Amino acid sequence: MSDNTKIPTSRAARTAVLGRLAAGQAARHAGAKISTLGRSDERKAEVMDRRVAEAASALVDALGLMRGAAMKVGQMLSMLDVGLIPEEFREDFQRSLADLRDNAPTVRFNEMRAVIEGDLGSKMKDVFSSFDETPVGAASIGQVYRATLLDGREVAVKVQYPGIDRAVRADLKNLGMVMRAIKLIAPEMDVAALTEEIRARIEEELDYELEAQNQRMAARLYADHPFIFVPAVISSLCGPHVLVSEFFEGRKFDDIAADPDQALRDRVGEIIFRFFGGSLYAHAQFSPDPHPGNFLVADDGRVAFLDFGLYRHVGPEAMATQKGILQRVFERDEAGLHSLLHSSGFIMDPAAVTPEIAMAYVREVFWWMAEPDITLTSDRVNKAMARVANPASDYFNLARKQNMPSDFIFIVRMVVMVMAAVGQLESKVDWNAVAREWLFDDEPVTELGRQERAYRFGTPLAVTA
């Protein structure tokens, strides 16, 4: 797409695009059903699989145009296809979604300049000694530029697309149409839950001042960390539509995932797990948004974590419950887990759920941490996610009948997305041993664990012969 692509901001214009998508795919889907009448089961499956793949391709194209909340759906699907797309078409679908995530269409720089200068209250030449007008990254509601301040510091300048707030709010009103298109691809997906998650988070992501505040907290938490890096925010240059922070040079996630160096993929996978899991279970705060566009890997082995539009703090009581749930899963304490889920309000009617079913249900999310030496792969993650996301399953129906607090929903989402990320890396890490550091205060068994313990508790690393 050229860099003068217009983002349709009126609800009518955006409705027209989405309406054509939904109607067109519905017609194709119906046509596919008619065309399979009287054919063999094998031929029927082949035709329907092709129609699903065509619908997926059309959805990617439409989401790329729509931006805002609609494109957020594409970002989420780019991490997890959860077995929804036929296997022979899955690689092409994932590649298209990766392009959507990383190479979104750009906006003319003159329009972006107006946003920057409007927030800064100054001409760009009075703030930056140099500014590369070619974006280094693009996302659903903005894009990132590389620049140098007058004092010589290199910075990343994150800028919202002009008018994106109106576009996003139009998307929120039209989101049902996008979901109907997705339903054609994935008839078993719980689109209602997906819709509510998008609605809940998109307004927060529009507020760059809130994101700057979140990023400052995370940067303080990991200041001078040996392998985790959160860029410092330049607070004086941030506004509602512009966020300026330290620039970090690094390789993208997809590049690391394709690297044949197993040790590198193991290291990056463990660092991702330690950042998201450790932030939650060791510090009671976390970012629930671990998609690949938010990681960069430096030559020195550090991993930078970006994008804090969504950030959560967990209170002491809720944190004790979350850790207690995982501790009982690790210990296979069915009775203890059942009692905790009831006392904390998860299970409304304890007679309706047996301890065995409660354990099996919770393990559907945390199984890969609950046992030692589990190696995750993309195929293994997809199969696990298909079980979790299948509304026909007993576990899914059980979840719908229970009271799941919002904190737990975000935690489950974070855990699942981390599982997907390290699965793509095929990292060979003992996730159980790492998690036991946070849950049971076990001694670390990895070099990264020893470095982190020395960092957290200020103890020198032991010198080995």
N, C-alpha and C positions, 0 to 999 in steps of 0.2 A: 504494500500500500504506500502511496506517496505521502510526503510529509504535510500535505495540505488537506488531509482527510478531515472532514467535518464530523463532529460528534453531534448527532441529533439530540437536542435538548428538550423539545416540546414533547408532551405526552402523546399527542396525536401522531407525530412522526415516528416515535419509537414504537408506539402501538402497531403502526402499519408494518414495520419490519418484523416484529414478533408475530403479528397475526398471519402474515404470509408464511412465516416459518412453520407455525403450528398447523395451519390449514394445509400447506403443501405436504408436510410429513404425514399428516393424518390420511390424506388422499393416497399417498404412496403406500402407506401401511395397509390400508383397505385394499388397494389394488394388488398388493403382494398376497394377501389372504385369498383373494379371488383367483389369482393366477396359480395358486397351489392346489385348487380343487381337483380331485381325481388323480393327483400325482403321488409318487411314493413318499414315505416318511422322510427318506434321505433327501429327496429333491425339495420337499417342503422346507426342511430345515435349512438347506442351502439358500433358497430364495429369501426366506425370512431373515437369515443372518446377513445377507447382502443388503436388504432394506434397512436393517438396524445400523449397519455401517454407513450407509448413505445418510441416514438421519443424523448420525453422530457427526459426520463431516459438515452437514448443513448447519448443525447447531454450533459447531466451532466457528464457522464463518460469521454467523449472526452475532455470537457473543463478542467476537473481535470488533465488530462494528458498534455494538451497543455500549461497550465500556461499563463503568459504574457497577451497580449491583449485579447486572446480568453477566458481566465478565467475571465477577467474583465466583459465580457458579463454575465457570470454566477453570479458574485457578484451583478450586477445590477438587474438581474432577481430574485435573492433571496429576494429582498425587495418587488418587485411588480410583481405578476403574472397577474395583471389587468384583471382577468377573462378569461385568455387565455387557461388555463388548465381546462378540465372538472372537475366539483365540486368533484366527487367521487374519483378523483385521485390527487386533489390539495394538500391534506395534505402530502401525500408521496412525491410529487414533491418538496414542500417547505422544507421538512425534508432533502431530498437529497441535495438541494441547500445550506441549512444551514451547512451540513457536508462539502460541497465543500468550503464554505466560511471560516469555522473555523478549519477544520482538513485537510488542504491541504497536499499532500505528501511531505516528507522532503528530504533533501539532506545530504549526509555524512558530518559529522562535519569537517573532515579534509579539505574538499573543502571549507567550510565556513570559517575555520580558515585562510586559505590563503587569502581570501578576506579581512577579518578583519585586519590581520597583514600588508597586502599590503597598505590599506588606512591609518592605524595608523603609519606606518613606524617604528613599534616596535614589539617586541615579546609580546604576550598576558600577560605573567607573569610579564612584566615590567609595565603593566597598570592596571591589575586586580588582586585583592587578591583572588578572587574566580570567577568561571564562570561555570554556569550550561549549559552543552552541549545539554540538552533537550530543544527544543524551547517551549516557552510559548504561541506562536501564529504564524500563517503562513498566508501569503496573496499571492496575484497574482504574485508579483515580488520579494518577500523576506520573511524572517521570523525574529521573535523577541526572544531574549534570556534574561535571568535574570543574572545579574552579580553584583559584589561588587568592587568598586575602591579601590586603595591602601589607600585612606584617610577614608574608611569606608562607603562611600555613596553607596546606592543601586541604580542601574541603569538598564534601558532597552536598549538593544543593537539591533538595527534594521539593518539587513544585507541583501544585495541583493544576489540572487542566482548567482553563477558564470555563465557567458555567457548569462544571462537573457536579456541583451541588444540586442544581436544578435537574440535571440528567439522572442523577442517582435517585432523587425523590420520584421522578417519573418512573424509573425502573422498579422502585418499591411498589408503586401502584400497579405496575404491569407484570410483576414477578410471577403471578399465577399463569400467565401465558407462556413464559419460559419453562415453568415447571411442567406444563402440559406437554411441551415438546420433549422434555427429558423423560416424561412418563412413557412416551412412545418407545424410547430407547430402553428404558429400565422400568418395566411395568410393576416390579416389586419394590422399587425404591420408596422409602417413606419421604415423599416430597414435602409433606406438611412440616416435618421436623427440620428439613433442610431450609425451607422457606423462613421459618421462625428464627433459625440461627443467623441467616443472612440479614434479616430485618434488625435483629438485636445488635449486630456488630457493625453494620455499615455506617450508622450515624457516628459512632465513636471514631471510625477511621477517617471521617471527613474533618476531624478536629486535629490539626497538626500541633496546636499548642498543647493539647492533652497528650499527644504522642511524644512531644519533646519532654514533657514532665515524666512520662513513663520511662523513656530512654535514659534520662538523667538518673533515675533510681536504679535501673539495671546497671548502668556504667559505674555507679558508686559501689554496687554490690560486687562487681568483678574487677575493680580497679587493680592493676598490676598483677592480674591472674597469670599463671604460667602458660596457659594454652587457650583460654577463653577471652575474647576481646569484644567489648561493646563500645562503639565509637562515642566519644564525648560530644555533647551538644554545645553549639555556640549560641547560648541563650539570647544574646543581644540581637541576633540576626534571625530569630524565629518569629513566626506570626501564624495566623489562622490557616494560611495557604502555602507557607514556605517553612521548611525545616533545614537548617544548616548544621552539619556535624563533621567530625574528622573524616578524611578520606582514607579508605582501606583498600590496598591493592591485593587482589587474590583471585584464585581460580574458582569458577562456578561449580555448583553441585554436579551438573550433568557431566562435566569434564572429569571430576573425581570418580563418579560412578563408572565411567568408561575406562579408567586407568587400570592397567593390569597389575599394578603394585598392590598386592593384598595387604601388606603392612600399612600402607597409606590409607586404604579404605577402612581397615580395622581401627586405625587411630581416629579418623574423622567420625566414624560411626560412634565410637565411645565418647568422643567429645560432645557430639550432638545429644547423646543420651544423658551425659552428665550435666549439660547446660539446662535442658528442659526438665529432666527428672530431679536433678539436684536443686534447681531453683525452687521447685515445688516442695519436695520432701525435706530439704535441709533448710530452706529459707522462707517457706510459706508464701511465696509469690512466684508468678510464672507468666510466660507469654504462651497463649494457647494457639499460636499460629506458626508451626514449624514446617512451612512449605519450602521447597528447594531454593526459590529465589531469595530467601532470607539468609543464606549461608555463603561465606566466601572463605577460601583456604589460602593462607599465605605460605610463601616458600619456607618460612621458619617453623611451620607446623601449627601455628595458631589458627583458630577458626573464629571469624567475626560473625556476630549475629546482628541482623538488621531488622528494621520494621517493628515498632512497638505500638502500633495503632491500637492493639488490643492487649491489655495487661490486667492481671488479676492478683489480688491479695486474698489470702485465706485466713480467717480468724482462728484463734487458738482452739476453740471447741471443734470447729469443722476440720481443722488440720489433724487433731487427735483422732477424729473419726476416720479420715482418709488413710492415715497411717495404720490405724487399727484394722481396717478392712484388708489392706495389703498384707499386714503381718499374719492375719488369720488365713489368708489364701496361701501364703508361703508355707505356713505350718500345717496346712490341710485340716484346720480346725473348723469343721462344718457347723457344729453346735455353737461355737463362739461367734462365727461369722453371722449365722442366722440371728442370734440374740442381738448382736451389734446393729445389724441392718434394721431390726424391728425397733430397738430402743432409740435409734437415731432418726426414725421416721421414714426409712426407705421402704420397708415392708409394712403395709398398712394392716393386713390381716395375716398374722403368722401361721394360722391354721391352713391358709390357702397355698402356702409355699413351704415345701419340705426343706430341711437343711441341705440335703443332697442337691436339690434343684438350685437352691440359692448359691451354693459353691460352684456348681457347673456354670451357672449364668455369669457370675463375676469372673470366673476363669476364662470365659470367652474373650475378654478384653486383656487380661493380665497374664495369660498362660505363658507367653514368651519370656516373662520375667520370673515366673514362679518356679521354673525348673532350671537347673544348671546346664550350661553348654548347649544352648539352643542357637543354631545358626539360621538366621532369617534369609529368605530369598523372596524376590518379587512374586513368584508363583505361590509360595507358601502364605505370603501376606494376603494375596488376592483370595485364596481359598478361605482363610480365616475371616476376612472381611465379608465375604459372601455369606458366611454363617451368621455373623453379627447383624448384617443389614437385611437379611431375608425376613420379611414380615410374616411369612408362613411358619417360621420356626417357633417352637415353644418358648424359647428364651426371649425372642422379640415381643411376643404377646405378653409375656410376664413383665417385661420392662414397661410396656404401655399401661399396665394396670397398677404399677407402683409409683411412689412419689420420688422422683429423681430431682434433687436440688440443683439449681443452676450451676453452682460451683462444680458439682460432680459431672454434669454434662460437659463443661469445658475441660475438665481433667480427662474424661474419657476421650474426648476429641483429640486432645494433645497427645495422649498415650498412643492412640491409634495412628496419628499422623507421624509420630516419631518411629513407630514400628514400620510404617511404610517407607520412611526415608532410609533407615538402616537396612531395610530389606532390599531396597534398590542398590545399596552399596554392597550387599552380601557380606557385611562385616562379621568376622568371627570373634565375638566378644562374649564373655560370660556375663550376660545381663543380670542374672540372679546375684552373682557375687558383688557386682557394682551396686545394685539396689539395696543389698543387705547392709552396706555402709550407712545408708540413710535410715533404714528401718530398725536395725539391730545394733548399730554402732560397731559392726564387724571391721576388722583390720582390712585395708585394701590389699588386693592380690595383683593389681596391675601397676605398671610404672606411673601411668597417669593418676591413678588413685593415690599413690604415695605422694606425688607432687601436690595433688589437691589437698590432702590432709595436712601437709606441711604448710601450705598457703593458708588454710582455714584456721589452724590452731597455732601457727607461728613456731612450729617445731622444725629443727633442721633435718634434712634428709640424711639417713644413715649412709655412710661411705661403705661401699662394697668392694671387696678385693677384685 
